[in-house]
Amino acid sequence: LSVSVPSTSVQFCRNGGTWQNSRCICTEEWTGLRCTIANFCENSTALNFTFARIAVGRYGPSLETCGVGTANAGTPRATRLCNVSEYGEIKLGDALVGNCEENLETLEMQIDNITTESKTISSEAQILTANASILTPANITSATRVVGQIFNESRRAEQQAKRIAITTVSQLLDASEEVFQKAAMIDEDKSFSTLIEQMESYSFSLGDETIVEPNIAIQSVTRGDDAGSSVLFSVQKGSSGSLVSGGTSIDKTADRLNPNEQTELQILLKTGKNKNSCGFVVYQNHKLFQSKTFTATSDFSQKIISGKINSSDQVPDVSVEMVFNPAYDKREFQLHSYACVYWNVSTNDWDTHGCQKTESPEGFLGCRCNHTTNFAVLMTFKKDYQYPKSLDILSNIGCALSIAGLALTIIFQIVTRKIRKTSVTWVLVSLCTSMLIFNLLFVFGIENSNKNLVKSDTNIPNDNDNEIPARDTVDTPNPSCTAVAAFLHYFLLVTFTWNGLSATQLYFLLIRTMKPLPPHFIAIISLVGWGVPAIIVGVTVGIIYAQSGDNLHWELDYRQEEICWLAIPESDNFVKSPFLWSFIIPVTIILITNIVIFIIITVKVLWKNNQNLTSTKKVSSLKKILSTLSIAVVFGVTWILAYAMLINDDNIRIVFSYIFCLFNTTQGLQIFILYTVRTKAFQSEASKVLKSLSSSFDRVKPSASWIPLRLRVRMYNMLRSIPSLNERFRLLEPSGVSEETSLS
């Protein structure tokens, strides 16, 4: 495919920030327009504990962990809060030391003691969840049960214990999606739903206070008799993906939504005549809301918002209006559709009952629901694939020459069998056949036909359709592209396999010259050459399909969308990728083996000086070079250039890309020149044809009087000289060794 040099623009965002949707998205440790303002506490020590850098609003775990043999082995022994003082200064809090004989499972057994020891239990839970990367599914379920009961009003836990529990919930939401999915499967007590309901109730008890943690924010609103009929709660965008203090606001007098460019989400709670207090809870992600109908495969931050009135009965005439500003990279994805949903605690899943889409300002997604609870928009995206340009001129010319050369070589090897008085070179014919089919598929099938379907319409379709999607990404299936990728996979593996078998054959013929070939050698290598790659491809496709289950988009686990070729995995998942095990490893083994055999044959046979030969019989250096090239081509040695393209330097990679393209797209032409043009049979037939053409021109008398006399004389002399080209073919005549071995 065409090679393009990536443009190197000036890095605008600093310190790990990424440019997204016309602004810098910073990491939690930095803030500001270009992510240049520090938002962390430096490395510190306290109470003989060492703490690494801690982002503002976070509790950092100590580097010291509980020792082996303790109930809490491997977890941090202490935590420390980095926060902003009332004067705007970043400062560190005191170190909180945990108990190494307590773990989340033992805390769960102390739930009945929450009434008297709530603060101690809550503090221990917070310390034990400080390092979310080491939490297991069992840890998640135990922690949610503990903090859920801390929020339970009947347990009468201290307010300070509940405040610490909010931090614990925020820390839990830092755990991976995979851990939460496994935790939901073993959560028989529905502890997730219990925690969600208890936090809704807790949101009524804070007066007008706001609590903001990186992954959760809680806002209480008190209302009097003179209160209006609605309350507006807003969440503003931050420099990072986390919630930050000061990023939420309340307007008790608003009667409509009024989002601006800095608004991430807004909810207008219409209470009618009800003047009770109300509460809002914002979740940074959906991990506590594990759905059985909607699968999230991307890392988009889908915020959940809860708005509710403090009333034990269902309040009539209460509704909510919401707008969401979806956070996703518009350079990479297109918004396809969305659904307005709420969390149904009875089914423990998303539901659309009572919710509908509404018109909203540009860039926002609008929803309206006739009840109050936890709300969200479930969005589906189409990835904006960067389909490559068509094959460039270099690739087209190289592939065309290879196709022609391979076809001629196959025909020549079969047709001239009797002339050469030898059997058909089965290895060479098989190699050329697989390579020919691969080149044809590459030229005519590598481009995905979906390329012509993209960006047909960027508007959100079906505005009135409020159905829950199955997953958050939408792809256009293309079975024909998958089939082409499988055939390319197969025939390229076949080509490399025959490269290896060619090396094996030459090794037996040239190195083990005194021993005959193994019995049924041709039959065995035919089964290996055409059968083993079929098994590899079949097993690979079968495993991927079986692992995908009911996923109709299993194709993209096998192939790319940009081109019809094997999927290139992400760096963090490379070891598990089919591309590694079904292509890279087999090809690497074959190439290493071929290079070793190539070196042995080159040193021991092709370039070995035989002192018994007279000077007139010694093989010329040119013939040695041509024989070496002949073996290198059928061994596929030039494919090692592909590994040079993995170098992490754009300039070097581009150079090797062109060299690789030049050598490997013309591999068929090289085989034609070295294994067809250089043979005596081809030279003899070509000489006869040229002599025939020369004789024909000799008999033709130029009758066109308009051709200048001087030009006619030059044409005549040129045609008379064509037979002399036969002498030049002798220079390219292969040595006796390579002639015999190539025809075996």
KANORPE-V781353 format. One record per residue. RES is the residue in one letter. PHI is phi in whole degrees, -180 to 180 (NA if undefined). PSI is psi as a letter, one per 30 degrees, with the letter a starting at -180 (NA if undefined). Layout:
BEGIN
[[RES:PHI:PSI] [RES:PHI:PSI]]
END
This chain:
BEGIN
[[L:NA:l] [S:-62:k] [V:-101:k] [S:-121:k] [V:-89:j] [P:-65:k] [S:-78:k] [T:-106:j] [S:-85:l] [V:-68:k] [Q:-73:j] [F:-81:e] [C:-81:k] [R:-106:l] [N:53:h] [G:85:g] [G:-72:l] [T:-121:k] [W:-82:j] [Q:-146:k] [N:53:h] [S:70:g] [R:-156:l] [C:-85:k] [I:-100:j] [C:-91:l] [T:-75:l] [E:-64:f] [E:-84:f] [W:-136:l] [T:-146:a] [G:102:l] [L:-59:e] [R:-116:g] [C:61:h] [T:-113:f] [I:-98:k] [A:-64:k] [N:-136:h] [F:-154:l] [C:-103:k] [E:-68:l] [N:-52:k] [S:-149:l] [T:-132:k] [A:-159:k] [L:54:h] [N:68:g] [F:-109:k] [T:-108:k] [F:-125:k] [A:-79:a] [R:-57:k] [I:-125:k] [A:-71:k] [V:-60:k] [G:89:f] [R:-114:l] [Y:-93:k] [G:-96:k] [P:-78:k] [S:-73:l] [L:-72:f] [E:-79:k] [T:-121:l] [C:-67:k] [G:-74:l] [V:-64:k] [G:100:f] [T:-88:l] [A:-65:f] [N:-118:h] [A:-60:k] [G:91:f] [T:-93:l] [P:-62:k] [R:-82:f] [A:-154:l] [T:-134:l] [R:-149:k] [L:-91:k] [C:-107:k] [N:-142:l] [V:-108:k] [S:-74:l] [E:-66:f] [Y:-98:g] [G:85:g] [E:-92:k] [I:-81:k] [K:-142:l] [L:-100:k] [G:-88:l] [D:-71:l] [A:-76:k] [L:-106:j] [V:-96:k] [G:-95:l] [N:-106:j] [C:-69:f] [E:-95:g] [E:-113:k] [N:-132:l] [L:-64:e] [E:-70:e] [T:-71:e] [L:-64:e] [E:-61:e] [M:-77:f] [Q:-103:g] [I:-58:e] [D:-65:f] [N:-95:g] [I:-59:e] [T:-58:e] [T:-101:f] [E:-128:h] [S:-63:e] [K:-67:e] [T:-64:e] [I:-64:e] [S:-65:e] [S:-65:e] [E:-63:e] [A:-63:e] [Q:-66:e] [I:-67:e] [L:-71:f] [T:-106:g] [A:-64:e] [N:-104:j] [A:-67:f] [S:-69:f] [I:-103:g] [L:-74:k] [T:-103:l] [P:-56:e] [A:-65:e] [N:-61:e] [I:-62:e] [T:-66:e] [S:-64:e] [A:-65:e] [T:-66:e] [R:-65:e] [V:-66:e] [V:-70:f] [G:-62:e] [Q:-77:f] [I:-65:e] [F:-80:f] [N:-66:k] [E:-60:e] [S:-68:f] [R:-82:f] [R:54:h] [A:-73:l] [E:-66:l] [Q:-62:e] [Q:-64:e] [A:-64:e] [K:-68:e] [R:-64:e] [I:-67:e] [A:-64:e] [I:-62:e] [T:-61:e] [T:-62:e] [V:-62:e] [S:-62:e] [Q:-67:e] [L:-60:e] [L:-71:f] [D:-85:f] [A:-67:l] [S:-71:l] [E:-61:e] [E:-62:e] [V:-65:e] [F:-66:e] [Q:-62:e] [K:-69:e] [A:-65:e] [A:-63:e] [M:-71:f] [I:-102:g] [D:-86:i] [E:-74:f] [D:-89:g] [K:54:h] [S:-66:f] [F:-63:e] [S:-64:e] [T:-62:e] [L:-62:e] [I:-60:e] [E:-67:e] [Q:-66:e] [M:-72:e] [E:-60:e] [S:-65:e] [Y:-64:f] [S:-67:f] [F:-86:f] [S:-101:g] [L:-102:g] [G:67:b] [D:-108:g] [E:-80:l] [T:-120:k] [I:-117:k] [V:-127:k] [E:-118:l] [P:-54:e] [N:-118:g] [I:-156:k] [A:-136:k] [I:-127:k] [Q:-133:k] [S:-105:k] [V:-135:j] [T:-91:k] [R:-139:k] [G:-107:a] [D:-66:f] [D:-91:g] [A:-69:l] [G:-73:a] [S:-95:g] [S:-156:l] [V:-133:k] [L:-109:k] [F:-117:k] [S:-126:k] [V:-124:k] [Q:-95:l] [K:-68:k] [G:-110:l] [S:-74:f] [S:-118:a] [G:-81:f] [S:-92:l] [L:-75:k] [V:-130:l] [S:-61:k] [G:88:f] [G:-89:g] [T:-120:l] [S:-152:l] [I:-126:k] [D:-130:j] [K:-82:f] [T:-109:f] [A:-68:k] [D:-121:g] [R:-155:l] [L:-72:k] [N:-143:i] [P:-71:l] [N:-126:a] [E:-67:f] [Q:-94:f] [T:-80:k] [E:-96:e] [L:-157:l] [Q:-140:k] [I:-134:k] [L:-106:j] [L:-93:j] [K:-93:j] [T:-97:f] [G:65:b] [K:-87:f] [N:-73:k] [K:-112:g] [N:-69:l] [S:-67:l] [C:-138:l] [G:-141:l] [F:-130:k] [V:-132:k] [V:-117:k] [Y:-105:k] [Q:-67:f] [N:-146:l] [H:-100:g] [K:-65:f] [L:-76:f] [F:-108:i] [Q:-83:j] [S:-91:k] [K:-95:f] [T:-105:f] [F:-119:k] [T:-110:k] [A:-97:j] [T:-106:f] [S:-100:l] [D:-103:g] [F:-67:k] [S:-85:j] [Q:-105:j] [K:-72:k] [I:-113:k] [I:-123:k] [S:-114:k] [G:-135:k] [K:-151:l] [I:-97:k] [N:-77:i] [S:-154:k] [S:-76:f] [D:-101:l] [Q:-70:k] [V:-86:k] [P:-74:l] [D:59:g] [V:-104:k] [S:-149:l] [V:-133:k] [E:-123:k] [M:-140:l] [V:-132:k] [F:-121:k] [N:-103:j] [P:-64:k] [A:-100:j] [Y:-155:l] [D:-82:j] [K:-71:f] [R:-76:f] [E:-110:f] [F:-131:l] [Q:-120:k] [L:-70:k] [H:-95:e] [S:-164:l] [Y:-154:l] [A:-133:k] [C:-89:k] [V:-136:l] [Y:-134:l] [W:-89:j] [N:-88:j] [V:-71:f] [S:-75:e] [T:-94:f] [N:57:h] [D:-160:l] [W:-74:k] [D:-145:l] [T:-112:g] [H:-59:k] [G:82:g] [C:-116:k] [Q:-150:l] [K:-80:k] [T:-133:l] [E:-69:k] [S:-149:l] [P:-60:l] [E:-60:k] [G:93:f] [F:-117:l] [L:-110:k] [G:-102:k] [C:-141:l] [R:-141:k] [C:-132:k] [N:-97:g] [H:-153:l] [T:-121:k] [T:180:a] [N:-90:k] [F:-119:l] [A:-162:l] [V:-114:k] [L:-96:j] [M:-103:k] [T:-120:k] [F:-126:l] [K:-107:k] [K:-72:k] [D:-85:i] [Y:-66:k] [Q:-92:i] [Y:-66:k] [P:-72:l] [K:-69:l] [S:-64:l] [L:-52:k] [D:-79:l] [I:-61:e] [L:-61:e] [S:-67:e] [N:-62:e] [I:-65:e] [G:-62:e] [C:-66:e] [A:-63:e] [L:-65:e] [S:-66:e] [I:-60:e] [A:-64:e] [G:-63:e] [L:-67:e] [A:-61:e] [L:-65:e] [T:-65:e] [I:-61:e] [I:-62:e] [F:-63:e] [Q:-62:e] [I:-81:e] [V:-69:e] [T:-93:g] [R:-60:e] [K:-71:e] [I:-64:e] [R:-82:f] [K:54:h] [T:-152:l] [S:-72:l] [V:-63:k] [T:-72:j] [W:-64:e] [V:-63:e] [L:-67:e] [V:-64:e] [S:-64:e] [L:-61:e] [C:-66:e] [T:-64:e] [S:-64:e] [M:-68:e] [L:-65:e] [I:-63:e] [F:-61:e] [N:-63:e] [L:-64:e] [L:-64:e] [F:-63:e] [V:-71:e] [F:-101:f] [G:-130:f] [I:-68:f] [E:-80:k] [N:-81:k] [S:-66:f] [N:-66:f] [K:-55:e] [N:-85:f] [L:-101:f] [V:-71:l] [K:55:h] [S:-75:e] [D:-159:j] [T:-95:f] [N:-76:l] [I:-79:k] [P:-83:l] [N:52:i] [D:-61:f] [N:-91:f] [D:-86:j] [N:-119:h] [E:-95:k] [I:-72:k] [P:-74:l] [A:-81:e] [R:-153:l] [D:-92:f] [T:-126:k] [V:-121:k] [D:-124:l] [T:-91:j] [P:-61:k] [N:-147:i] [P:-59:e] [S:-65:e] [C:-67:e] [T:-63:e] [A:-64:e] [V:-63:e] [A:-61:e] [A:-65:e] [F:-68:e] [L:-62:e] [H:-57:e] [Y:-66:e] [F:-72:f] [L:-72:e] [L:-63:e] [V:-61:e] [T:-60:e] [F:-67:e] [T:-63:e] [W:-70:f] [N:-58:e] [G:-66:e] [L:-68:e] [S:-63:e] [A:-64:e] [T:-63:e] [Q:-62:e] [L:-66:e] [Y:-63:e] [F:-64:e] [L:-78:e] [L:-101:e] [I:-94:e] [R:-100:h] [T:-68:f] [M:-86:f] [K:-111:k] [P:-74:l] [L:-65:k] [P:-58:l] [P:-61:k] [H:54:h] [F:-61:e] [I:-64:e] [A:-64:e] [I:-66:e] [I:-68:f] [S:-67:e] [L:-64:e] [V:-68:e] [G:-64:e] [W:-103:f] [G:-91:e] [V:-60:e] [P:-60:e] [A:-64:e] [I:-65:e] [I:-61:e] [V:-66:e] [G:-62:e] [V:-65:e] [T:-61:e] [V:-63:e] [G:-64:e] [I:-65:e] [I:-63:e] [Y:-65:e] [A:-67:e] [Q:-70:f] [S:-76:f] [G:62:b] [D:-87:g] [N:-69:j] [L:-77:f] [H:-105:h] [W:-65:f] [E:-57:e] [L:-77:f] [D:-80:f] [Y:-103:e] [R:-124:l] [Q:-84:l] [E:-92:e] [E:-64:e] [I:-139:l] [C:-85:i] [W:-148:l] [L:-58:k] [A:-68:k] [I:-94:j] [P:-75:l] [E:-68:l] [S:-60:e] [D:-81:f] [N:-126:g] [F:-68:e] [V:-64:e] [K:-90:g] [S:-79:k] [P:-66:f] [F:-60:e] [L:-71:e] [W:-81:f] [S:-101:f] [F:-139:d] [I:-60:e] [I:-66:e] [P:-60:e] [V:-66:e] [T:-63:e] [I:-62:e] [I:-64:e] [L:-64:e] [I:-62:e] [T:-62:e] [N:-64:e] [I:-65:e] [V:-63:e] [I:-65:e] [F:-59:e] [I:-65:e] [I:-62:e] [I:-66:e] [T:-63:e] [V:-76:e] [K:-87:f] [V:-122:d] [L:-70:e] [W:-110:g] [K:-84:k] [N:-85:k] [N:-98:j] [Q:-70:f] [N:-78:f] [L:-84:k] [T:-75:l] [S:-62:f] [T:-76:f] [K:-99:f] [K:-66:k] [V:-74:k] [S:-68:l] [S:-63:e] [L:-62:e] [K:-68:e] [K:-63:e] [I:-64:e] [L:-64:e] [S:-66:e] [T:-63:e] [L:-63:e] [S:-59:e] [I:-71:e] [A:-60:e] [V:-67:e] [V:-73:f] [F:-83:f] [G:70:g] [V:-62:e] [T:-67:f] [W:-69:f] [I:-66:f] [L:-65:f] [A:-61:e] [Y:-70:f] [A:-68:f] [M:-75:f] [L:-85:f] [I:-63:k] [N:-84:h] [D:-146:j] [D:-58:e] [N:-65:e] [I:-65:e] [R:-63:e] [I:-65:e] [V:-61:e] [F:-68:f] [S:-64:e] [Y:-68:e] [I:-63:e] [F:-60:e] [C:-61:e] [L:-63:e] [F:-75:e] [N:-93:f] [T:-75:f] [T:-102:g] [Q:-62:e] [G:-64:e] [L:-66:e] [Q:-62:e] [I:-62:e] [F:-62:e] [I:-68:e] [L:-81:f] [Y:-115:f] [T:-123:e] [V:-61:e] [R:-81:f] [T:-78:k] [K:-63:e] [A:-63:e] [F:-67:e] [Q:-63:e] [S:-64:e] [E:-66:e] [A:-64:e] [S:-63:e] [K:-63:e] [V:-64:e] [L:-65:e] [K:-64:e] [S:-64:e] [L:-64:e] [S:-64:e] [S:-64:e] [S:-63:e] [F:-69:e] [D:-64:e] [R:-79:f] [V:-84:k] [K:-96:k] [P:-65:k] [S:-108:f] [A:-83:j] [S:-67:f] [W:-79:f] [I:-77:k] [P:-59:k] [L:-60:e] [R:-61:e] [L:-67:e] [R:-65:e] [V:-65:e] [R:-66:e] [M:-62:e] [Y:-63:e] [N:-65:e] [M:-65:e] [L:-67:e] [R:-66:f] [S:-86:f] [I:-60:e] [P:-56:f] [S:-69:f] [L:-66:f] [N:-59:e] [E:-66:e] [R:-72:f] [F:-63:f] [R:-64:f] [L:-66:e] [L:-93:g] [E:-62:k] [P:-68:l] [S:-67:l] [G:-59:e] [V:-66:e] [S:-69:e] [E:-63:e] [E:-71:e] [T:-69:e] [S:-71:f] [L:-105:g] [S:-73:NA]]
END
